Amino acid sequence: MSAVERPSTETRDYYEVLGTEPSASTAELRTAFREAVLRHHPDRAPSSEVATRRTSILNRAWTELRDPVRRLHYDYDVEGGRQATLEWPLDEGEAPRRARRARVHRSEPAAPSQWHQPQWRSVAGFRVPAEVFMAGPGASERWIVENHITGEDWRVHDERYWLRFAARHYAERGRTDDAIGALERMVALRPQFSEIVDARLRDAYVASGEQLRGAMQFATIADTQPDGSAARRWAQRELRALLGEYRDRHVRRGRPAQRAENAELLLNFLESIGIEPSFTDYRAAIVAHRRAGNVGRAAELVERVMSAPLREPGRLFSLVQLLTEAGQLDRASLLLAAIARGDHPLALDSKVVHNPWRRIAAARARLAAARRRRGDGGGS
């Protein structure tokens, strides 16, 4: 071989370089690599230049095939006849080997799968014809309503996707009772909690005016969730929000007699589900009973509030306002004077209560206005 003549080469894939088959295990590949490195070591080979090049090529092939992920990709290319190759140097006078027959991956046509049905598309859990699906979301919804919702009774359905779609369809058409019924049936099937949140139950109960029914539903949901969990806290917040809606709509508004009756209904409902009425609940009930002329019941509720433990100093100002609205003006004046004298030091601490002296001034102004409305300057 002359100084400028380079040795001849032949093209081999990585498995041919190591002298193995693609079916070889990792251990067999490692053994083949070690034997090939020893066999082609420069100290044993006729040509040190060829041996050095072969050692480098062996290392490249082994680096690629030792990694499971890279080998997987390489095997995929081998199946398709697209594998990378290396130029294997030949010794002087060495004849090229017979090329390995390339494997051609032929995919035989398989029988159509029963699950592959291109004529249908999935929309909100329903199978919709492909041509309807391609016409857009509006066309798909109309097709679902015509073929799956119209004429059906939600009471006989247990599919959550059906109930969810039907509830939205009923709500959009003013069928509030059916919408709530479908949603409650879906909740009874114990769906994932995210489905309950996405159902917007509170909005449905508010729209229908069924706040107490909704509060009972949320109380049931809360009881099914672990203590202290985020899901339980969410259900309790939704319950309180619905009760607040009921109080604002039915206890603070309407004819006096109806307001008083609704106030008692709210207090009894809270007692039935084991929740202590809030200060706001009591205050609304007291005002409702006074407007209805139920002075005795209003006074009873006032005593219940006044005897409750005081959890925060700022609540003293709320009690003054409550007594003022309940018509117990002398009692309100005595409590306000005690606050101003410092009998309740924390109530005057601006770090605990925001603007305590401004609140005292506002309470005095309300008391004076109440006395003027009653037309006296004396006791209650």
C-alpha positions in Angstrom: 0.0 0.0 0.0 1.5 3.4 -1.0 1.8 6.3 1.5 -1.1 8.2 -0.2 -3.3 5.2 -0.8 -6.0 4.7 1.8 -7.2 1.3 2.7 -10.5 0.1 1.1 -13.7 0.0 3.2 -17.1 -1.6 3.3 -20.4 -0.2 4.6 -21.7 -1.9 7.8 -24.4 -1.1 10.2 -23.7 -1.0 14.0 -24.6 -4.6 14.6 -22.4 -5.8 11.7 -19.6 -3.7 13.2 -19.9 -5.6 16.5 -20.5 -8.9 14.7 -23.9 -9.5 16.2 -27.5 -9.7 15.2 -30.2 -7.1 16.1 -31.8 -9.7 18.3 -28.8 -9.9 20.6 -29.3 -9.1 24.2 -27.4 -6.3 26.0 -25.1 -8.8 27.6 -24.3 -10.4 24.2 -23.6 -7.0 22.7 -21.2 -6.2 25.6 -19.4 -9.5 25.1 -19.2 -9.0 21.3 -17.8 -5.5 21.8 -15.0 -6.7 24.2 -14.0 -9.6 21.9 -13.9 -7.3 18.9 -11.8 -4.7 20.7 -9.3 -7.4 21.7 -9.4 -9.0 18.2 -8.7 -5.7 16.4 -6.2 -4.3 18.9 -3.2 -2.5 17.2 -0.8 -4.9 18.9 -2.5 -7.9 17.2 -3.6 -6.5 13.9 -1.4 -6.6 10.7 -1.9 -2.9 10.2 -1.9 -0.6 13.2 -3.5 2.2 11.2 -6.4 0.0 10.2 -6.7 -1.4 13.8 -6.8 2.2 15.2 -9.6 3.1 12.9 -11.5 -0.1 13.6 -11.2 0.5 17.4 -12.7 4.0 16.9 -15.6 2.6 14.9 -16.2 -0.1 17.4 -16.5 2.5 20.2 -19.0 4.5 18.1 -21.2 1.5 17.5 -21.1 0.4 21.1 -21.9 3.9 22.4 -25.0 4.0 20.2 -26.3 0.5 21.1 -25.5 0.4 24.8 -28.1 3.1 25.5 -31.6 1.5 25.5 -33.4 4.5 24.1 -31.0 5.1 21.4 -30.9 1.4 20.5 -34.7 1.4 20.3 -34.7 4.2 17.8 -31.9 2.5 15.8 -33.8 -0.8 15.7 -36.8 1.1 14.4 -34.6 2.5 11.6 -33.2 -1.0 10.9 -36.7 -2.3 10.4 -37.4 0.4 7.8 -34.0 0.0 6.1 -33.0 3.6 7.2 -30.3 2.7 9.7 -27.1 4.7 10.0 -23.9 2.9 8.8 -20.2 3.2 9.3 -17.3 2.6 6.9 -15.4 -0.4 8.1 -11.7 -0.3 7.0 -10.4 -3.5 5.3 -6.8 -4.9 5.5 -4.8 -5.0 2.3 -6.1 -7.8 0.2 -9.1 -8.5 2.4 -12.2 -9.1 0.3 -15.5 -7.4 1.4 -18.0 -9.7 3.1 -21.2 -10.6 1.6 -23.6 -7.9 2.3 -26.4 -8.7 4.8 -29.7 -8.9 3.1 -31.6 -5.8 4.0 -34.8 -6.5 5.9 -37.8 -4.8 4.4 -40.7 -4.2 6.8 -43.9 -5.0 5.0 -47.1 -4.2 6.7 -49.9 -6.5 5.7 -53.3 -4.9 5.5 -55.2 -5.7 8.7 -58.9 -6.2 9.2 -60.6 -3.0 10.2 -60.9 -2.6 14.0 -64.3 -2.5 15.5 -63.1 0.5 17.5 -62.0 2.5 14.6 -65.1 4.2 13.2 -64.1 7.3 11.3 -67.8 8.1 10.5 -68.3 9.2 14.1 -66.7 12.0 16.3 -67.0 12.5 20.0 -68.6 15.7 21.3 -69.3 16.1 25.0 -69.4 12.3 25.4 -71.9 11.8 22.5 -71.1 10.1 19.2 -71.8 12.6 16.4 -71.7 11.9 12.7 -68.5 13.2 11.1 -70.3 15.4 8.6 -72.3 17.0 11.5 -69.1 17.5 13.5 -67.4 19.2 10.5 -70.4 21.6 10.3 -69.4 23.2 13.6 -70.2 23.2 17.4 -73.7 24.6 16.8 -74.6 21.9 14.4 -73.2 19.2 16.8 -75.2 20.5 19.7 -78.5 20.6 17.7 -77.9 17.1 16.5 -77.3 15.9 20.1 -80.5 17.6 21.4 -82.6 16.2 18.6 -81.2 12.6 18.8 -80.3 12.2 22.5 -82.1 14.8 24.7 -85.5 15.6 23.2 -88.2 13.2 24.5 -85.8 11.7 27.1 -86.4 11.7 30.9 -83.4 12.6 33.0 -84.7 10.4 35.8 -83.8 7.2 33.9 -80.3 8.2 32.9 -77.2 7.3 34.8 -74.6 8.6 32.3 -72.9 11.6 33.8 -72.0 13.2 30.5 -75.7 12.9 29.5 -77.0 14.5 32.7 -74.4 17.3 32.5 -75.3 18.2 28.9 -79.1 17.9 29.6 -78.8 20.1 32.7 -77.2 22.9 30.6 -79.8 22.4 27.9 -82.7 22.6 30.4 -81.2 25.7 32.1 -80.9 27.5 28.7 -84.6 26.9 28.0 -85.8 28.0 31.5 -86.6 24.4 32.6 -85.1 25.1 36.0 -86.6 22.2 37.9 -85.4 19.7 35.3 -81.9 21.3 35.2 -81.6 21.0 39.0 -82.9 17.5 39.0 -80.4 16.4 36.4 -77.5 18.0 38.3 -78.6 16.4 41.6 -78.8 13.0 39.9 -75.3 13.5 38.5 -74.0 14.4 42.0 -75.7 11.3 43.4 -73.6 9.2 41.1 -70.4 10.3 43.0 -68.5 11.9 40.1 -65.0 13.3 40.5 -65.0 16.4 42.6 -63.9 18.6 39.7 -67.2 17.7 37.9 -69.2 18.9 40.9 -67.3 22.2 40.9 -67.7 22.6 37.1 -71.5 21.9 37.3 -72.1 25.4 38.9 -74.7 24.1 41.3 -74.9 27.3 43.3 -75.9 29.3 40.2 -78.6 26.9 39.4 -80.1 27.1 42.9 -79.9 30.9 43.0 -81.6 31.1 39.5 -84.4 28.9 40.7 -84.9 30.5 44.1 -84.2 27.1 45.7 -81.5 28.3 48.0 -82.4 26.1 51.0 -82.7 23.0 48.8 -79.2 23.9 47.4 -77.8 24.4 50.9 -79.0 20.9 51.9 -77.3 19.5 48.8 -74.1 21.2 49.7 -74.4 20.0 53.3 -74.6 16.5 51.9 -71.6 17.0 49.7 -69.6 18.4 52.6 -70.4 15.3 54.7 -69.0 13.0 52.1 -65.6 14.8 52.1 -62.8 14.3 54.6 -62.5 16.6 57.5 -60.3 19.6 56.9 -60.0 18.9 53.1 -60.2 21.6 50.5 -63.3 19.9 49.0 -65.2 20.0 52.3 -64.3 23.7 52.8 -65.5 24.5 49.3 -68.8 22.8 49.9 -69.2 24.7 53.2 -68.5 28.0 51.5 -71.0 27.3 48.8 -73.6 26.4 51.5 -73.0 29.6 53.4 -73.2 31.6 50.2 -76.6 30.1 49.3 -77.9 30.8 52.8 -76.7 34.4 52.4 -78.6 34.6 49.2 -81.7 33.3 50.9 -81.4 35.8 53.8 -80.9 38.7 51.5 -83.8 37.8 49.2 -86.4 36.5 51.7 -85.6 37.8 55.1 -84.5 41.3 54.3 -87.1 41.9 51.6 -90.8 41.3 51.2 -93.9 41.8 53.3 -93.2 42.0 57.0 -95.1 38.9 58.0 -93.4 36.8 55.2 -90.0 38.1 56.2 -90.5 37.0 59.8 -91.7 33.6 58.7 -88.7 33.2 56.4 -86.4 34.3 59.2 -87.7 31.5 61.4 -87.3 29.1 58.5 -83.7 30.1 58.1 -82.9 29.7 61.8 -84.6 26.3 62.0 -82.8 25.1 58.9 -79.4 26.1 60.3 -80.3 24.2 63.5 -81.3 21.2 61.5 -78.0 20.9 59.7 -76.0 21.7 62.9 -74.7 25.1 62.0 -74.8 28.0 64.4 -76.5 31.1 62.9 -74.1 33.9 62.2 -74.5 37.4 63.7 -75.8 38.6 60.4 -78.5 35.9 60.4 -79.6 36.9 63.8 -79.6 40.6 63.0 -81.7 40.1 59.9 -84.1 37.9 61.9 -84.5 40.5 64.7 -85.2 43.3 62.2 -87.7 41.1 60.4 -89.6 40.2 63.6 -89.7 43.9 64.7 -91.1 44.9 61.4 -93.7 42.2 61.7 -94.6 43.4 65.2 -93.2 40.3 66.9 -91.4 42.3 69.6 -91.2 39.4 72.1 -89.5 37.1 69.6 -87.1 39.9 68.5 -86.2 40.5 72.2 -85.6 36.7 72.6 -83.2 36.7 69.7 -81.4 39.8 71.0 -80.8 38.0 74.3 -79.5 35.0 72.5 -76.9 37.1 70.7 -75.9 39.1 73.8 -75.3 35.9 75.8 -73.0 34.4 73.1 -69.3 34.4 73.8 -67.5 37.5 72.4 -64.8 36.3 70.1 -63.5 39.6 68.9 -63.5 43.1 70.4 -64.9 44.7 67.2 -68.1 42.8 67.7 -69.0 45.1 70.6 -69.7 47.9 68.1 -72.0 45.5 66.1 -73.8 44.7 69.4 -74.4 48.4 69.9 -75.9 48.7 66.4 -78.0 45.6 67.0 -79.5 47.0 70.2 -80.2 50.2 68.4 -82.0 48.5 65.6 -83.9 46.4 68.2 -85.2 49.5 69.9 -83.2 48.9 73.1 -81.7 52.4 73.0 -80.8 52.8 76.7 -79.0 49.4 76.7 -77.2 50.5 73.6 -76.2 53.7 75.2 -74.8 52.0 78.3 -72.8 49.6 76.2 -71.4 52.4 74.1 -70.5 54.4 77.2 -68.7 51.4 78.6 -66.6 51.1 75.5 -65.8 54.8 75.5 -64.7 54.7 79.2 -62.3 51.9 78.4 -64.1 49.1 80.1 -63.2 47.0 77.1 -59.6 48.1 76.3 -59.1 46.0 73.2 -62.1 47.7 71.6 -60.2 51.0 71.7 -56.9 49.5 70.5 -56.5 50.7 66.9 -54.2 47.7 66.2 -57.1 45.4 67.0 -60.1 47.5 65.9 -59.9 49.8 62.9 -60.8 53.4 63.7 -62.5 52.7 67.1 -63.3 56.4 67.9 -64.8 56.9 64.5 -67.0 53.9 65.1 -68.0 55.3 68.5 -69.0 58.6 66.8 -71.0 56.7 64.2 -72.8 54.6 66.9 -73.7 57.8 68.7 -75.1 59.3 65.6 -77.3 56.2 65.0 -78.5 56.3 68.5 -79.4 60.0 68.2 -81.3 59.4 65.0 -83.2 56.5 66.5 -84.3 58.6 69.4 -85.4 61.3 67.1 -87.4 58.8 65.1 -89.0 57.5 68.2 -89.8 61.1 69.4 -88.3 61.0 72.8 -85.1 61.7 74.6 -85.5 59.2 77.4 -85.2 55.5 78.0 -86.6 52.7 76.0 
